[in-house]
Amino acid sequence: MKKLAAVSLFLLLAVSSAFAHAGHIHTYMGKVTMLHGRNAFMMKTTDGKDLTIQTSQKTKWLHSDSHAAKQSELAVGQRVVVKMMADGKTAGTVKMSAPAKK
């Protein structure tokens, strides 16, 4: 099972890197589907694609009203707008909605 999860994660990272290329700032909108520790999360975009978003210490976290947020506030089910850095590999900003109700 762990091997399947590792292979799936690798394939998702490979596919997501194919969509993002350096030199252009991409913006993705969608819903968080899975959290991967402190440096990544998965989202399903509004057009149905699954993406793995890499984050870094430079990533800015915001609420939908543009006030500062914390990375720890990100939860599965939240809507997000992600603007990638110019390198096309890492999120520059992650704007999140209010947490999903449980």
N, C-alpha and C positions, 0 to 999 in steps of 0.2 A: 504494500500500500504506500509506504514511504517513497519507494522507487517511482511509482506511478505519479505521485504528487510532485516529486522533484523533476521528472521529465515534463509534466504538464506545465510547471512553472517556467522551466527553460524554454519550452515552445512558445508560451505566452510572451516572455521577454523578447524572444527572437522576432515574433510577429509584430509586437508593439514597436520595436526599434525600426522595423521596415516602414512604418507609417510616419515616423518622425525622422526628419533629416536636418542636419545642421544648416544654419543660415536663414531659417524661417521660424518665426515664433508661432507655434500652433496653439489653438485654444480648443479644449475638449469640454463638453458638458455631459453630465450623466449622473448616475447613482452609484455610490460605493457598494461593492458586493463582497469584498474581503479585505481584511487588514493583514499586512505582512510585516509584523514587527514595527520598528521605528523608521525604516527607510523605504517603505513601499506600501502601496495599496492597489487593489484591483477595482476597476469601475466598468460599468456597462454604459456606453455612450448613447446619446439620444437616437443614433442610427443603428443601434443594436450590436456594436462591436465591443468586445471585451479588451480592455487595455490594462496593463500593469504600469502604474505611475511610480517612478523613482523620486524620492525626496532627499533633501540634504539639509545641512545646517543653514544654508542660504535661502531655503524655501520660506516664503512669507505666508502665514496662515491668517485668514480673514473670515469674519462672519459675513453674511449676505448684505449687511448694512455697512460694510467696509471697515468695521471696527476690528481691532486685533483679536485674534483667537489663538488657542493653543493646539498644537498637534494632537494632544491627548483628547481633545474634544471630538475628533473625527470618529464616526461610528458607521457601522454597516447600515445601509438604508438611507443615508443622508444624500441629498443632491449636492453636487459640487460643480464648480467651474474651475478648470485647471489651465493656467497659461504656462506653457513650457519655456525654459530658458532658450537662448539662441543656439545652444549646443544640440537642442532637440532631444536630449536624453533625460533631463531632470526638470521637475516642476519648479517654476519661478514663484508662482503664487497659487494657492489653493483657497478658493472662496467657498465656504460651506454654508448650508442651510441650518436651521435649528435641528437639533438631534431628533431622530425618528422616535415616535412614541412607541413604548413597549406594551 
